Amino acid sequence: MPPVPMGKSGQTLAKGFNQLGWHWWPSDTAIATQQYDGRDRCINLGACGSGCAQGAKASTDITYWPHAVRAGVEVRTRCRVREITVNDEGMASGVAYYDEEGVERFQAAQVVIVACNGVGTPRLLLNSTSGKFPNGLANSSGLVGKNLMFHPYASIQGVFDEPMDGYKGPGVCIWSQEFYETDAERGFVRGYTYEINRGRGPVATALTGMFSGRIPRGEGHHEAYRRLFNRITGMVGICEDLPEEHNTVTLDPDLKDAHGIPAPKIDYTLSENSRRMLDHAVARGTEVLRAAGAVDIITEAPIGVGGWHLMGTARMGTDPQRSVVNEWGRAHDVRNLFIVDGSIFVTSAGVNPTRTIQALALYVADSMKKRLANLFD
Amino acid sequence: MDSIATDNPFTADQERALIAFAGAAIPASSAYAVPGADDPLIAADILATARRYADAIGAALDREDRLAIARHGAKFVDLDAAAKKSQIERANQPRSSDDASDDAEDELDRARFSAHRTMLSIIAQCYYRDDRVMRSLDMEPRSPFPEGFEVEEGDWSLLEPVRRRGKVYRDAPR
């Protein structure tokens, strides 16, 4: 399937990357550019982050779920699981949950597979205490909820004299992994991906301009606005956060949700390594935007409105003392409990995590299928 | 959005202050033939949208009135354009940690800064979806779906230097 179009924004930035001899590559952006599997092709609606009326943008409800439902899976929505229960043998026996009416239910299970991601999964495991598992389920290592990782994002946006794509087309047009691998001379380990953002809609332009001081409130607003509208393109640097045990998801001692289930409490400190990576991403991003012809640069690092990908809090590994699940996703402590979300990551990787989560989920499912005869050995 | 009087969580003073705030942030322009954000249609949209954040915004607007009275002896809505602009700009300057001499005051400043950002976001959202404003920006006043937009494919021969350079990734260990 062809990538999404480069457009004016992608071509402008591609020329900047080429001028510096840096890597860049087309983007698929999880968007169907041709009809595929009952979904229609992208028609450049532009509001991809708010949901795709066309159905071209992939999301679980229109990709995996229809196939699963046709295969006999029953999807129960608007339910909230309180805890995973265990039997006398220490095996998961099912889940206690509240249905959409708030009625408590129990679902018995031969196998429990958790996909609640880097905050929801440790919250559920820590809430699943019992005589056999007083510190939470699958937590003999003490690592459930530890090593929380995000993706610190650096935003570097350029203002151009020529019109860009603005509000039209998929939000991402090209990528660059020029600075993905470790280079000791940069002063940090690991690296980041540049996700090239095509442009901004009218509201985002106003807010970017007003919050950065480029567009005044009051007199001069409209003149300044028109200097930015359809003329911004740039990138975010997606930095690879590394696991640190002091970054945690624990249970809040006081706060509870509407069902009385203890809420998660998050403690996180941005590391010096990630801070240096952000600075590097801003400096190099500024270079490539200038090379592409930008006349003004707007930066923010880390940004507050993105990069909150949740990873690392039930890490995968072969050593039961240093990990929560084994190398094919089964909890070391509970032989019929599996985890298939971002919490099993051992590093965040300097790229958005959804495809890796999908790959791991498919890999764990295949591993289970291959071992059906001796799954619990 | 249809509403009834009892739906409105704002007092009359808060409503006037919010509309004045909107008009001070985005004024009308005869040069571009656009209304201000205090235009009746846009203001109604702003008031309806702001209801979701009524507690924080209402408190922020009350505080603006108290500050305006303390500094100028008049409510925010009665200030001249320069004084309104100055007060808005000041609210959007987060106090640095060096300035923090009083925890309670610092907390109030943070709440004020946050509420102002929420108000500005709502004002911009409602203003820039108004048909008259969209037309002035050469946009068609319509939703993106179902017509979509044209985006040029671009010149993929630009990739040739990247291809010539070869792979930049490591092979996975076997």
Contacts between the chains, C-beta under 8 A, distances in Angstrom:
chain1	res1	chain2	res2	distance
A	5	B	151	4.7
A	5	B	152	6.5
A	5	B	153	4.7
A	5	B	154	5.9
A	6	B	152	7.8
A	6	B	153	6.8
A	6	B	154	2.9
A	6	B	155	7.6
A	6	B	156	7.4
A	6	B	158	7.8
A	7	B	151	4.5
A	7	B	152	5.7
A	7	B	154	6.0
A	8	B	152	6.6
A	10	B	154	5.6
A	11	B	154	4.7
A	11	B	155	6.2
A	11	B	158	6.6
A	14	B	154	7.7
A	14	B	158	4.6
A	14	B	159	7.7
A	15	B	158	6.7
A	17	B	162	7.9
A	18	B	158	6.4
A	18	B	161	5.1
A	18	B	162	7.6
A	21	B	161	7.3
A	21	B	165	7.5
A	23	B	162	6.0
A	23	B	165	7.1
A	23	B	168	4.9
A	24	B	159	8.0
A	24	B	162	6.1
A	25	B	159	7.8
A	25	B	162	6.9
A	26	B	156	7.7
A	26	B	159	7.4
A	43	B	146	7.9
A	43	B	147	7.6
A	43	B	148	2.9
A	43	B	149	7.3
A	44	B	148	5.2
A	44	B	149	4.4
A	44	B	150	6.9
A	44	B	151	4.7
A	45	B	144	4.0
A	45	B	145	5.6
A	45	B	148	5.6
A	45	B	149	7.2
A	46	B	144	5.6
A	46	B	149	6.5
A	47	B	144	6.0
A	53	B	144	7.8
A	53	B	145	3.9
A	53	B	146	7.2
A	54	B	145	6.5
A	54	B	146	7.7
A	54	B	148	7.3
A	165	B	151	5.9
A	167	B	139	7.9
A	167	B	144	8.0
A	167	B	149	8.0
A	168	B	149	3.9
A	168	B	150	7.5
A	168	B	151	5.3
A	169	B	149	6.8
A	169	B	151	3.9
A	177	B	168	6.1
A	177	B	169	7.1
A	178	B	168	7.1
A	180	B	168	7.3
A	180	B	169	7.4
A	181	B	168	7.7
A	181	B	169	7.8
A	181	B	170	6.8
A	202	B	128	4.0
A	202	B	129	7.7
A	202	B	133	7.9
A	202	B	134	7.3
A	202	B	137	6.4
A	202	B	139	7.1
A	203	B	121	8.0
A	203	B	124	5.1
A	203	B	125	5.1
A	203	B	128	5.0
A	203	B	129	7.5
A	206	B	124	4.0
A	206	B	127	7.6
A	206	B	128	5.9
A	207	B	120	7.0
A	207	B	121	6.1
A	207	B	124	5.6
A	210	B	25	7.8
A	210	B	120	6.0
A	210	B	124	7.2
A	211	B	92	7.9
A	211	B	117	7.3
A	211	B	120	7.9
A	216	B	85	7.9
A	217	B	24	6.6
A	217	B	25	4.3
A	217	B	26	7.5
A	217	B	85	6.0
A	217	B	88	5.1
A	217	B	89	6.6
A	217	B	92	8.0
A	217	B	120	7.9
A	218	B	24	5.7
A	218	B	25	6.8
A	218	B	27	6.0
A	218	B	81	6.5
A	218	B	84	7.3
A	218	B	85	4.0
A	218	B	88	7.4
A	219	B	27	7.0
A	219	B	81	7.5
A	219	B	85	7.2
A	221	B	25	7.4
A	221	B	26	5.5
A	221	B	27	6.7
A	221	B	29	7.9
A	222	B	29	4.6
A	222	B	31	7.2
A	222	B	32	5.0
A	222	B	34	6.8
A	226	B	32	7.7
A	226	B	137	7.8
A	229	B	137	6.1
